[in-house]
Amino acid sequence: MQPADADGFPIGRHPGWPARLGPLITAGGAVALRPPRLRDGSAWSRIRLQDRAYLQEWEPTAVGGWQERNARMAWPAQWSALRGMARRGQALPFSITVDGDFAGQLTVGNIVRGALRSGWIGYWVAARLAGGGIATAAVALAVDHCFGSVGLHRLEATVRPENQPSVRVLEKSGFRREGLFHRYLDVAGAWRDHYVYALTIEEIPEGAVHRLIQAGGASRP
């Protein structure tokens, strides 16, 4: 049997996974990334339910109501799916923690290796922590990990033009806008345009964390 880490992920199966990243010290607290845990369910559900108005505006439309999809009982299936994708090398799912407490999620998905070596990045953070540099620090940690031990060459992210806080997160992390996807995703009941942002390893040789620290957005403990 292949050895596993404390969260049940096999050790050494895919480059850079499993991993614990950070912390970085921000105005909002100490930000770190770790694999999601089954016991994250209570905090995940509590935040998702109380932040419905804040989150639903930006997330793809899905089957079922918000209450049903984000109830505590819905977490085990999501956790299992994320764990399965990580075990197959298709994704890097992380829980974002602030001062050790669950505060959101960051996922690097659609990982393709071979000649492409790319993936997309998505994230959300509790509304009460917005504006504290949490998402920016989390993205910076993930970018450096992807361009380091994971061995990727390119990362992409899509964001609605109206979501300026998320646009700022990406731009602070070095991402550049490549274009506009027209009617790209069904979000909040309608087909929405999305900017596509991208970043390659050559564009940020010093690393996203170094860039963020130099700009005064975070520090190391």
C-alpha positions as CSV (number, residue, x, y, z in Angstrom):
1,M,0.0,0.0,0.0
2,Q,1.3,3.4,-0.9
3,P,2.1,5.6,2.1
4,A,-0.3,8.5,2.8
5,D,-0.1,11.8,4.6
6,A,-2.2,12.9,7.5
7,D,-5.0,14.0,5.2
8,G,-5.1,10.7,3.4
9,F,-3.3,11.8,0.2
10,P,-0.7,9.4,-1.2
11,I,2.9,10.7,-0.8
12,G,5.0,11.2,-3.9
13,R,2.3,10.2,-6.5
14,H,2.4,13.5,-8.3
15,P,4.9,16.4,-8.3
16,G,4.3,18.9,-5.6
17,W,1.4,17.1,-4.0
18,P,0.3,16.9,-1.2
19,A,1.7,20.2,0.1
20,R,1.3,22.8,2.8
21,L,2.3,26.3,1.8
22,G,3.0,29.4,3.8
23,P,2.3,31.2,6.1
24,L,2.5,34.7,4.8
25,I,1.6,37.5,7.2
26,T,-1.0,39.9,5.8
27,A,-3.2,42.7,7.2
28,G,-5.9,40.1,7.6
29,G,-3.8,37.5,9.4
30,A,-1.4,34.6,8.8
31,V,-2.3,33.0,5.4
32,A,-1.5,29.4,4.6
33,L,-2.6,26.7,2.2
34,R,-3.1,23.0,3.0
35,P,-5.1,20.0,1.6
36,P,-8.8,20.1,2.4
37,R,-9.9,17.9,5.3
38,L,-13.1,16.1,5.9
39,R,-13.5,18.0,9.2
40,D,-13.5,21.3,7.3
41,G,-17.1,20.7,6.5
42,S,-18.7,22.7,9.4
43,A,-16.6,25.8,8.8
44,W,-17.1,25.5,5.0
45,S,-20.8,25.2,5.2
46,R,-21.2,28.0,7.8
47,I,-19.2,30.5,5.7
48,R,-20.8,29.5,2.4
49,L,-24.3,29.9,3.8
50,Q,-23.8,33.2,5.6
51,D,-21.9,34.6,2.6
52,R,-24.4,33.6,-0.1
53,A,-25.0,37.1,-1.4
54,Y,-21.3,37.8,-1.5
55,L,-20.3,34.5,-3.3
56,Q,-23.3,33.6,-5.5
57,E,-22.8,36.7,-7.8
58,W,-19.5,35.3,-9.0
59,E,-19.8,31.5,-9.0
60,P,-21.1,29.4,-11.9
61,T,-24.7,28.3,-11.8
62,A,-25.1,24.8,-10.5
63,V,-27.8,22.2,-10.1
64,G,-29.8,22.5,-6.8
65,G,-30.4,25.4,-4.5
66,W,-27.7,27.2,-2.6
67,Q,-28.8,25.9,0.7
68,E,-28.7,22.3,-0.5
69,R,-25.4,22.6,-2.3
70,N,-23.7,24.2,0.7
71,A,-25.2,22.3,3.6
72,R,-22.8,20.5,5.9
73,M,-23.9,17.2,4.4
74,A,-22.8,18.3,1.0
75,W,-19.1,18.7,2.0
76,P,-18.1,15.0,2.2
77,A,-19.0,14.5,-1.5
78,Q,-17.1,17.6,-2.5
79,W,-14.1,16.7,-0.4
80,S,-14.1,13.2,-1.9
81,A,-14.2,14.6,-5.4
82,L,-11.4,17.0,-4.7
83,R,-9.3,14.3,-3.1
84,G,-9.9,12.0,-6.2
85,M,-8.8,14.7,-8.6
86,A,-5.7,15.4,-6.5
87,R,-4.9,11.6,-6.4
88,R,-5.2,11.4,-10.2
89,G,-3.0,14.5,-10.7
90,Q,-5.8,16.5,-12.3
91,A,-6.0,19.3,-9.6
92,L,-4.4,20.8,-6.6
93,P,-7.2,21.6,-4.1
94,F,-6.3,23.7,-1.0
95,S,-8.1,25.0,2.0
96,I,-7.1,28.6,2.7
97,T,-6.5,29.2,6.4
98,V,-6.1,32.4,8.3
99,D,-4.4,32.2,11.7
100,G,-5.0,28.4,11.5
101,D,-8.8,28.6,10.8
102,F,-10.5,27.6,7.6
103,A,-11.3,30.8,5.6
104,G,-11.9,29.7,2.0
105,Q,-10.7,27.6,-0.9
106,L,-8.1,27.7,-3.7
107,T,-8.0,25.2,-6.5
108,V,-5.6,24.7,-9.4
109,G,-7.6,22.6,-11.8
110,N,-7.5,21.2,-15.3
111,I,-3.8,20.3,-14.9
112,V,-2.3,19.2,-18.2
113,R,1.3,18.1,-18.4
114,G,3.3,17.0,-21.4
115,A,4.2,19.9,-23.8
116,L,1.5,22.2,-22.3
117,R,2.1,22.0,-18.5
118,S,-0.7,24.3,-17.5
119,G,-3.7,24.7,-15.2
120,W,-6.3,27.2,-14.1
121,I,-6.6,28.8,-10.7
122,G,-9.8,29.7,-8.8
123,Y,-10.4,30.9,-5.2
124,W,-12.9,32.3,-2.8
125,V,-12.5,33.8,0.7
126,A,-15.0,34.6,3.5
127,A,-16.6,38.0,3.1
128,R,-15.5,39.1,6.6
129,L,-11.8,38.8,5.4
130,A,-12.2,40.7,2.1
131,G,-9.7,43.5,1.7
132,G,-7.2,42.0,4.1
133,G,-4.9,40.6,1.4
134,I,-5.9,37.0,2.1
135,A,-6.7,36.0,-1.5
136,T,-3.7,37.8,-2.9
137,A,-1.4,36.0,-0.5
138,A,-3.0,32.6,-1.2
139,V,-2.7,33.1,-5.0
140,A,1.0,34.1,-4.6
141,L,1.7,31.0,-2.6
142,A,0.0,28.8,-5.1
143,V,1.7,30.4,-8.1
144,D,5.2,29.9,-6.7
145,H,4.3,26.3,-5.8
146,C,2.9,25.6,-9.3
147,F,6.0,27.1,-11.0
148,G,8.3,25.3,-8.5
149,S,7.9,21.7,-7.4
150,V,4.6,21.1,-9.4
151,G,6.5,21.9,-12.6
152,L,3.8,23.9,-14.5
153,H,4.7,26.5,-17.1
154,R,1.5,28.5,-17.4
155,L,-1.5,29.4,-15.2
156,E,-4.8,30.9,-16.3
157,A,-7.7,32.5,-14.5
158,T,-11.1,33.9,-15.6
159,V,-13.0,36.7,-13.8
160,R,-16.0,38.8,-14.6
161,P,-15.1,42.4,-15.5
162,E,-17.4,43.6,-12.7
163,N,-15.5,41.7,-10.1
164,Q,-12.8,44.3,-9.6
165,P,-11.5,43.0,-6.2
166,S,-10.7,39.6,-7.9
167,V,-9.1,41.5,-10.9
168,R,-6.8,43.3,-8.4
169,V,-5.9,40.0,-6.8
170,L,-4.7,38.6,-10.1
171,E,-2.9,41.7,-11.2
172,K,-1.1,42.0,-7.9
173,S,0.1,38.4,-8.4
174,G,1.6,39.2,-11.8
175,F,-1.2,37.9,-14.1
176,R,-1.8,39.8,-17.3
177,R,-5.1,40.2,-19.2
178,E,-5.1,38.2,-22.5
179,G,-8.6,38.9,-23.7
180,L,-12.4,38.6,-23.1
181,F,-14.4,35.4,-23.3
182,H,-17.9,36.4,-24.5
183,R,-20.8,34.8,-22.7
184,Y,-18.3,32.3,-21.2
185,L,-20.1,31.0,-18.1
186,D,-23.6,30.8,-16.8
187,V,-23.3,32.8,-13.5
188,A,-26.2,33.9,-11.4
189,G,-28.7,32.7,-14.1
190,A,-27.2,34.4,-17.2
191,W,-24.3,33.9,-19.6
192,R,-21.6,36.3,-18.4
193,D,-18.5,37.7,-20.2
194,H,-15.2,36.9,-18.4
195,Y,-11.7,38.3,-18.7
196,V,-9.0,35.7,-19.2
197,Y,-5.8,36.3,-17.3
198,A,-2.6,34.3,-17.7
199,L,0.9,34.0,-16.3
200,T,3.9,32.0,-17.4
201,I,7.0,31.2,-15.4
202,E,9.2,33.5,-17.5
203,E,7.2,36.5,-16.6
204,I,7.8,36.2,-12.8
205,P,11.3,34.9,-12.3
206,E,11.5,36.3,-8.8
207,G,8.3,34.6,-7.8
208,A,4.9,35.9,-6.9
209,V,5.6,35.8,-3.1
210,H,8.7,37.9,-3.5
211,R,6.8,40.4,-5.7
212,L,4.0,40.7,-3.1
213,I,6.5,41.2,-0.3
214,Q,8.4,43.8,-2.2
215,A,5.2,45.7,-2.8
216,G,4.4,45.7,0.9
217,G,1.4,43.4,0.6
218,A,2.8,40.6,2.9
219,S,5.7,39.5,4.9
220,R,7.2,36.3,6.1
221,P,6.9,35.2,9.8
